[in-house]
């Protein structure tokens, strides 16, 4: 008999509302070009997160060391992939380069 874990009581609101916080940080930036830079990096982060999520689905977990997959485990993986995506996109050594290209292409449309 497994009991469903409610993450909203276990995690701070900052963690659960991280997407809203990202949006607020972008909108609080007074300069349009700075906003474009942040949006470009966030787009790359979302792309990387989606890629990691899809790659994870291809892994055969039968008899794995982590045991049975649960909704709690899946939720933690999604948080981990979100953070990893943001870290990879914002680090100059690990970025895929999408943010830079998006910024360069869209810069001419921003004041």
C-alpha positions as a printed NumPy array, in Angstrom:
array([[  0.   ,   0.   ,   0.   ],
       [  1.925,   3.042,  -1.211],
       [  0.943,   6.483,  -0.042],
       [  1.143,   9.437,  -2.444],
       [  3.587,  12.091,  -1.257],
       [  2.441,  15.694,  -1.435],
       [  5.514,  17.746,  -2.364],
       [  3.898,  21.098,  -1.647],
       [  4.207,  20.47 ,   2.092],
       [  7.795,  19.263,   1.859],
       [  9.381,  21.909,  -0.365],
       [  9.526,  25.66 ,   0.007],
       [  7.326,  27.753,  -2.279],
       [ 10.444,  29.15 ,  -3.968],
       [ 11.266,  25.709,  -5.345],
       [  7.767,  24.934,  -6.548],
       [  7.281,  28.346,  -8.146],
       [ 10.697,  28.514,  -9.796],
       [  9.221,  29.132, -13.263],
       [  7.323,  32.14 , -11.944],
       [ 10.499,  33.398, -10.283],
       [ 12.396,  33.126, -13.568],
       [  9.648,  35.085, -15.328],
       [  9.691,  37.745, -12.599],
       [ 13.497,  38.086, -12.821],
       [ 13.239,  38.582, -16.566],
       [ 10.448,  41.141, -16.29 ],
       [ 12.243,  43.051, -13.499],
       [ 15.182,  43.698, -15.799],
       [ 14.836,  47.31 , -16.976],
       [ 16.824,  46.937, -20.208],
       [ 15.164,  45.165, -23.178],
       [ 18.458,  43.706, -24.39 ],
       [ 19.158,  42.285, -20.941],
       [ 15.665,  40.775, -20.974],
       [ 16.373,  39.229, -24.366],
       [ 19.612,  37.75 , -23.058],
       [ 17.816,  36.191, -20.077],
       [ 14.992,  34.854, -22.248],
       [ 17.518,  33.364, -24.675],
       [ 19.315,  31.557, -21.859],
       [ 16.024,  30.338, -20.407],
       [ 14.978,  29.006, -23.818],
       [ 18.231,  27.055, -24.057],
       [ 17.72 ,  25.77 , -20.509],
       [ 14.218,  24.559, -21.386],
       [ 15.546,  22.853, -24.505],
       [ 18.284,  21.068, -22.533],
       [ 15.799,  20.057, -19.83 ],
       [ 13.453,  18.588, -22.424],
       [ 16.353,  16.73 , -24.046],
       [ 17.468,  15.27 , -20.701],
       [ 13.9  ,  14.209, -19.897],
       [ 13.507,  12.441, -23.24 ],
       [ 16.918,  10.784, -22.909],
       [ 15.981,   9.542, -19.443],
       [ 12.93 ,   7.782, -20.871],
       [ 15.211,   5.612, -23.022],
       [ 17.049,   4.147, -20.005],
       [ 16.163,   0.556, -19.09 ],
       [ 15.638,   0.534, -15.329],
       [ 14.729,  -3.101, -14.859],
       [ 16.781,  -4.456, -11.974],
       [ 18.393,  -1.056, -11.437],
       [ 20.109,   0.013,  -8.251],
       [ 17.542,   2.735,  -7.534],
       [ 14.69 ,   0.279,  -7.415],
       [ 11.129,   0.914,  -8.473],
       [ 10.153,   4.241, -10.017],
       [  7.634,   6.225,  -8.012],
       [  5.855,   9.531,  -8.571],
       [  8.143,  11.081,  -5.926],
       [ 11.223,   9.854,  -7.8  ],
       [  9.854,  11.186, -11.09 ],
       [  9.127,  14.585,  -9.528],
       [ 12.637,  14.802,  -8.085],
       [ 14.114,  13.913, -11.479],
       [ 12.118,  16.716, -13.088],
       [ 13.486,  19.246, -10.555],
       [ 16.987,  17.887, -11.077],
       [ 16.707,  18.117, -14.884],
       [ 15.368,  21.694, -14.621],
       [ 18.329,  22.776, -12.529],
       [ 20.825,  20.882, -14.66 ],
       [ 19.381,  22.48 , -17.795],
       [ 19.743,  25.95 , -16.298],
       [ 23.277,  25.256, -15.099],
       [ 24.377,  23.925, -18.488],
       [ 22.79 ,  26.829, -20.376],
       [ 24.321,  29.497, -18.124],
       [ 27.854,  28.109, -17.957],
       [ 30.093,  29.358, -20.801],
       [ 31.931,  26.011, -20.869],
       [ 28.84 ,  23.821, -21.176],
       [ 26.358,  25.933, -23.104],
       [ 25.041,  24.511, -26.378],
       [ 25.216,  27.982, -27.935],
       [ 21.498,  28.362, -28.669],
       [ 21.138,  31.362, -26.361],
       [ 23.923,  33.248, -28.111],
       [ 22.46 ,  32.576, -31.556],
       [ 18.936,  33.524, -30.482],
       [ 20.232,  36.735, -28.933],
       [ 22.257,  37.677, -32.006],
       [ 19.321,  37.032, -34.343],
       [ 16.73 ,  38.875, -32.242],
       [ 18.888,  41.772, -31.033],
       [ 18.03 ,  43.933, -34.043],
       [ 14.326,  43.824, -33.108],
       [ 14.874,  45.071, -29.547],
       [ 15.38 ,  48.712, -28.517]])
